[in-house]
Amino acid sequence: MTFLKSRETILAAAIVVLIALIATRFPGFIAPANLVMVFTDTSPLMILAMGQMVVILTRCIDLSVAANLALTGMVCAMINVAMPGLPIAVIVAISILMGAALGAINGVLVWKLNIPPIVVTLGTMTIFRGVIFLLTDGKWINAHEMSAAFTGVPRTSLLGMPVLGWVSVLVAVVMVIVMARTTLGRAIYAVGGNPHAAVYTGIDVGKTQFLAFTISGMLAGLTGYLWIARYSVAYVDIAGGFELDVVAACVIGGISIAGGAGTVIGTLLGALFLGVIKNALPVVDISPFWQLAISGAAIIIAVAFNAQSGRTKGRIILKSAEHAQ
């Protein structure tokens, strides 16, 4: 019965129902090849959402993930244009390290200067976008300037699915292990659940939040290369506003804004839910510009649902205590 009531089960069922409804209007939507395409299109959102999940679990938020993605992706594209023969593995390593460094900047400001995370990441979001403009003077880098190897990796098909999709699967497996089986994962949940109690158990709250921001930045950096290579274009405003979708995926997936509650699987399902909606909008003749409104509405509904669930649980505990007396 608990399984049937879980957020993950409800969300999975909602995705299935949504796909079925779309299929009544456009049967080709449920073709295996199209579903693989939907999953691949949603992969950048899933990777970013898993990083955001870690940050939100520690009672913080990272609004700079899309700007981190854009800056890291632009630098990768510039490196490729300057050195077309550089191995792609080196460029991927650079994207991960640079993303982690940008995330670490957020983490240090929150940890050492005790600045509210929303203020820090709003500031760095603007700074990262500004740096892109300074680096490029507002110019674009287009497909013909990039090497075939650079743009080819995310699109290469492996066992029927592009590498981009497999990367998101690999990241998901790693994140499940980290959150469930490691000391860091347990510390992240402890800090979000009760930071005061976490201190008494020997957990450094600030350091844990710093590591959460670094992980988020690392995944944003990786997504930066994958995004630029997949779409074969880099410019200042790339992934503009995408941070809203990332936060929405987490909240819809059951990650509590108050911290300490949520799962990797829930986050992935939240991202998939938004991914299906995004891919379905053109099919059912609705403007894709509605996606932002839908994402915003989904955040409000999901937060209200989470808050209601929390209050319900609180009442049950109190009633149990009364009966026990």
C-alpha positions as CSV (number, residue, x, y, z in Angstrom):
1,M,0.0,0.0,0.0
2,T,2.9,2.4,0.8
3,F,4.4,1.6,-2.6
4,L,1.1,2.6,-4.3
5,K,1.1,5.9,-2.4
6,S,4.7,6.8,-3.0
7,R,5.5,9.9,-5.1
8,E,7.6,7.9,-7.5
9,T,4.7,5.5,-8.3
10,I,2.2,8.3,-8.7
11,L,4.6,10.2,-11.0
12,A,5.4,7.1,-13.1
13,A,1.7,6.4,-13.5
14,A,1.1,10.1,-14.5
15,I,3.8,9.8,-17.1
16,V,2.3,6.6,-18.6
17,V,-1.2,8.2,-18.6
18,L,0.2,11.4,-20.2
19,I,2.0,9.3,-23.0
20,A,-1.2,7.3,-23.5
21,L,-3.3,10.5,-23.9
22,I,-0.8,12.0,-26.4
23,A,-0.8,8.7,-28.3
24,T,-4.6,9.0,-28.9
25,R,-3.9,12.3,-30.7
26,F,-0.6,11.2,-32.3
27,P,0.0,7.4,-32.4
28,G,3.5,7.8,-33.6
29,F,4.5,9.4,-30.3
30,I,4.7,5.9,-28.6
31,A,6.9,4.4,-31.4
32,P,10.1,3.1,-29.7
33,A,12.4,5.3,-31.8
34,N,10.4,8.4,-30.7
35,L,10.4,7.5,-27.0
36,V,14.2,7.0,-27.2
37,M,14.4,10.5,-28.8
38,V,12.2,12.0,-26.0
39,F,14.5,10.3,-23.4
40,T,17.6,11.6,-25.1
41,D,16.1,15.2,-25.4
42,T,15.4,15.1,-21.7
43,S,18.9,13.8,-20.7
44,P,20.5,17.2,-20.1
45,L,17.6,18.1,-17.8
46,M,18.0,14.9,-15.9
47,I,21.7,15.4,-15.4
48,L,21.3,19.0,-14.2
49,A,18.3,18.0,-12.0
50,M,20.4,15.3,-10.2
51,G,23.0,18.0,-9.4
52,Q,20.3,20.5,-8.2
53,M,18.7,17.7,-6.2
54,V,21.9,17.4,-4.1
55,V,22.0,21.1,-3.4
56,I,18.3,21.4,-2.5
57,L,18.6,18.4,-0.1
58,T,21.1,20.5,1.9
59,R,18.5,23.3,2.2
60,C,20.2,25.4,-0.6
61,I,19.4,26.2,-4.2
62,D,21.6,26.7,-7.3
63,L,20.2,29.1,-9.8
64,S,23.5,29.3,-11.7
65,V,23.4,25.8,-13.3
66,A,22.2,27.0,-16.7
67,A,24.8,29.8,-16.8
68,N,27.5,27.3,-15.7
69,L,26.4,25.1,-18.5
70,A,26.6,27.9,-21.0
71,L,30.0,29.2,-19.9
72,T,31.6,25.8,-19.7
73,G,30.1,24.8,-23.1
74,M,31.3,28.0,-24.7
75,V,34.9,27.4,-23.4
76,C,34.8,23.8,-24.7
77,A,33.6,25.1,-28.1
78,M,36.4,27.7,-28.1
79,I,39.0,25.1,-27.2
80,N,37.8,22.9,-30.0
81,V,37.9,25.7,-32.6
82,A,41.5,26.6,-31.4
83,M,42.7,23.0,-31.2
84,P,40.5,20.8,-33.4
85,G,42.8,17.8,-32.9
86,L,42.5,17.8,-29.1
87,P,41.0,14.4,-27.9
88,I,37.4,14.7,-26.9
89,A,38.2,12.9,-23.6
90,V,40.4,15.9,-22.7
91,I,37.6,18.3,-23.5
92,V,35.1,16.4,-21.4
93,A,37.6,16.3,-18.5
94,I,38.0,20.1,-18.9
95,S,34.2,20.6,-18.9
96,I,33.8,18.6,-15.7
97,L,36.7,20.3,-13.9
98,M,35.6,23.8,-15.0
99,G,32.0,23.1,-14.0
100,A,33.2,21.8,-10.6
101,A,35.3,25.0,-10.1
102,L,32.4,27.3,-10.9
103,G,30.2,25.3,-8.5
104,A,32.9,25.4,-5.8
105,I,32.8,29.2,-6.1
106,N,29.1,29.1,-5.1
107,G,29.9,26.7,-2.3
108,V,32.8,28.8,-0.8
109,L,30.6,31.9,-0.8
110,V,27.8,30.1,1.0
111,W,30.1,28.2,3.4
112,K,32.7,30.8,4.3
113,L,30.9,34.1,3.9
114,N,27.5,32.7,5.0
115,I,25.7,34.5,2.2
116,P,22.2,33.1,1.4
117,P,22.4,30.6,-1.5
118,I,19.8,32.3,-3.6
119,V,21.7,35.6,-3.5
120,V,25.0,33.9,-4.3
121,T,23.7,31.9,-7.2
122,L,21.7,34.8,-8.7
123,G,24.9,36.8,-8.6
124,T,27.1,34.1,-10.1
125,M,24.4,33.4,-12.7
126,T,24.8,36.9,-14.0
127,I,28.6,36.9,-13.7
128,F,28.9,33.7,-15.7
129,R,26.7,35.1,-18.5
130,G,28.8,38.3,-18.5
131,V,32.0,36.3,-18.8
132,I,30.7,34.5,-21.9
133,F,30.0,37.9,-23.5
134,L,33.5,39.1,-22.6
135,L,35.1,36.0,-24.0
136,T,33.2,36.1,-27.3
137,D,32.2,39.7,-27.7
138,G,28.7,38.4,-28.2
139,K,29.7,36.3,-31.2
140,W,28.3,32.8,-31.9
141,I,30.3,29.6,-32.6
142,N,28.5,27.6,-35.2
143,A,28.5,24.0,-36.4
144,H,30.9,24.5,-39.3
145,E,33.6,25.8,-36.9
146,M,33.4,22.7,-34.7
147,S,35.2,19.4,-35.5
148,A,33.1,16.4,-36.5
149,A,34.5,14.5,-33.5
150,F,33.4,17.2,-31.1
151,T,29.8,17.3,-32.3
152,G,29.6,13.6,-33.0
153,V,30.1,12.0,-29.6
154,P,26.7,12.8,-28.0
155,R,24.9,11.7,-31.2
156,T,26.7,8.4,-31.7
157,S,24.2,5.6,-31.3
158,L,25.1,2.8,-28.9
159,L,22.7,-0.2,-28.5
160,G,19.9,1.9,-30.1
161,M,20.3,5.0,-28.0
162,P,22.6,8.1,-28.5
163,V,25.5,8.4,-26.1
164,L,23.9,11.4,-24.6
165,G,21.1,9.2,-23.2
166,W,23.6,6.6,-21.9
167,V,25.6,9.4,-20.1
168,S,22.4,10.3,-18.2
169,V,21.9,6.7,-17.3
170,L,25.5,6.4,-16.0
171,V,25.2,9.6,-14.0
172,A,21.9,8.3,-12.5
173,V,23.5,5.0,-11.4
174,V,26.5,6.8,-9.8
175,M,24.2,9.3,-8.0
176,V,22.0,6.4,-6.6
177,I,25.1,4.8,-5.2
178,V,26.5,8.0,-3.8
179,M,23.2,9.0,-2.1
180,A,22.4,5.6,-0.7
181,R,25.7,4.0,0.0
182,T,28.3,6.7,0.9
183,T,29.1,8.8,3.9
184,L,28.6,12.0,1.8
185,G,25.1,10.9,0.7
186,R,24.1,10.3,4.3
187,A,25.6,13.6,5.4
188,I,23.6,15.5,2.6
189,Y,20.3,14.0,3.9
190,A,21.3,14.7,7.5
191,V,22.2,18.3,6.9
192,G,18.9,18.9,5.1
193,G,16.9,17.0,7.6
194,N,18.2,18.7,10.7
195,P,21.4,20.7,10.5
196,H,21.6,21.3,14.2
197,A,21.5,17.5,14.9
198,A,24.0,17.0,12.1
199,V,26.5,19.2,13.8
200,Y,26.2,17.1,17.0
201,T,27.0,13.9,15.0
202,G,30.2,15.5,13.7
203,I,29.0,16.6,10.3
204,D,30.4,19.9,8.9
205,V,27.2,21.5,7.5
206,G,29.1,24.2,5.5
207,K,31.5,21.7,4.0
208,T,28.7,19.4,3.0
209,Q,26.9,22.3,1.3
210,F,30.1,23.2,-0.4
211,L,30.5,19.7,-1.8
212,A,26.8,19.7,-2.9
213,F,27.4,22.9,-4.9
214,T,30.6,21.4,-6.4
215,I,28.7,18.2,-7.5
216,S,26.0,20.4,-9.0
217,G,28.7,22.4,-10.9
218,M,30.5,19.3,-12.1
219,L,27.3,17.9,-13.6
220,A,26.4,21.3,-15.1
221,G,29.9,21.4,-16.7
222,L,29.5,18.0,-18.2
223,T,26.1,19.0,-19.6
224,G,27.7,22.1,-21.0
225,Y,29.9,20.0,-23.4
226,L,27.0,17.6,-24.2
227,W,24.6,20.5,-24.9
228,I,26.9,22.4,-27.2
229,A,28.0,19.3,-29.0
230,R,24.5,18.0,-29.5
231,Y,23.0,21.3,-30.9
232,S,26.3,22.4,-32.6
233,V,26.0,26.0,-31.6
234,A,27.3,28.1,-28.7
235,Y,26.2,31.7,-27.8
236,V,25.7,33.9,-24.7
237,D,22.1,33.1,-24.0
238,I,22.2,29.3,-24.5
239,A,20.0,27.4,-22.0
240,G,18.5,30.8,-20.9
241,G,15.8,30.2,-18.2
242,F,16.6,26.5,-18.1
243,E,17.3,26.7,-14.3
244,L,13.5,27.0,-13.9
245,D,13.0,23.6,-15.5
246,V,15.8,22.1,-13.4
247,V,14.2,23.3,-10.1
248,A,10.7,22.2,-11.4
249,A,12.0,18.7,-12.2
250,C,13.4,18.3,-8.6
251,V,10.2,19.7,-6.9
252,I,7.9,17.6,-9.1
253,G,10.0,14.6,-8.3
254,G,9.4,15.0,-4.6
255,I,12.6,16.8,-3.5
256,S,11.6,18.9,-0.5
257,I,12.5,22.6,-0.7
258,A,12.9,22.4,3.0
259,G,15.7,19.9,2.5
260,G,16.4,16.3,3.6
261,A,13.7,14.5,1.7
262,G,13.6,13.1,-1.9
263,T,15.2,10.5,-4.1
264,V,17.2,10.2,-7.3
265,I,14.5,8.1,-9.0
266,G,11.9,10.8,-8.1
267,T,14.1,13.5,-9.6
268,L,14.5,11.5,-12.8
269,L,10.8,10.9,-13.1
270,G,10.2,14.7,-12.5
271,A,12.5,15.5,-15.3
272,L,10.9,12.9,-17.6
273,F,7.5,14.3,-16.8
274,L,8.6,17.7,-18.0
275,G,10.4,16.2,-21.0
276,V,7.3,14.4,-22.2
277,I,5.3,17.6,-21.9
278,K,7.9,19.6,-23.8
279,N,8.0,17.1,-26.6
280,A,4.2,16.7,-26.7
281,L,3.4,20.4,-26.9
282,P,4.1,20.8,-30.7
283,V,2.3,17.5,-31.3
284,V,-1.0,18.7,-29.7
285,D,-0.7,22.2,-31.4
286,I,0.3,24.1,-28.2
287,S,3.0,26.7,-28.4
288,P,6.3,25.6,-26.8
289,F,6.3,29.0,-25.1
290,W,3.7,27.6,-22.7
291,Q,6.4,25.3,-21.4
292,L,7.7,28.0,-19.0
293,A,4.1,28.7,-17.7
294,I,3.6,24.9,-17.2
295,S,6.9,24.5,-15.4
296,G,6.1,27.4,-13.1
297,A,2.6,26.0,-12.4
298,A,4.1,22.6,-11.8
299,I,6.5,24.0,-9.1
300,I,3.6,25.7,-7.2
301,I,1.4,22.6,-7.3
302,A,4.3,20.3,-6.3
303,V,5.4,22.5,-3.4
304,A,1.8,22.7,-2.2
305,F,1.5,18.9,-2.5
306,N,4.7,18.5,-0.5
307,A,3.6,20.9,2.2
308,Q,0.2,19.2,2.5
309,S,1.9,15.8,2.8
310,G,4.1,17.1,5.5
311,R,1.2,18.5,7.5
312,T,-0.7,15.3,7.2
313,K,2.2,13.3,8.5
314,G,2.6,15.7,11.4
315,R,-1.1,15.3,12.4
316,I,-0.8,11.5,12.3
317,I,2.3,11.6,14.6
318,L,0.5,13.9,17.1
319,K,-2.6,11.7,17.1
320,S,-0.4,8.7,17.7
321,A,1.2,10.4,20.6
322,E,-2.1,11.4,22.1
323,H,-3.4,7.8,21.9
324,A,-0.1,6.5,23.5
325,Q,-0.8,8.7,26.5
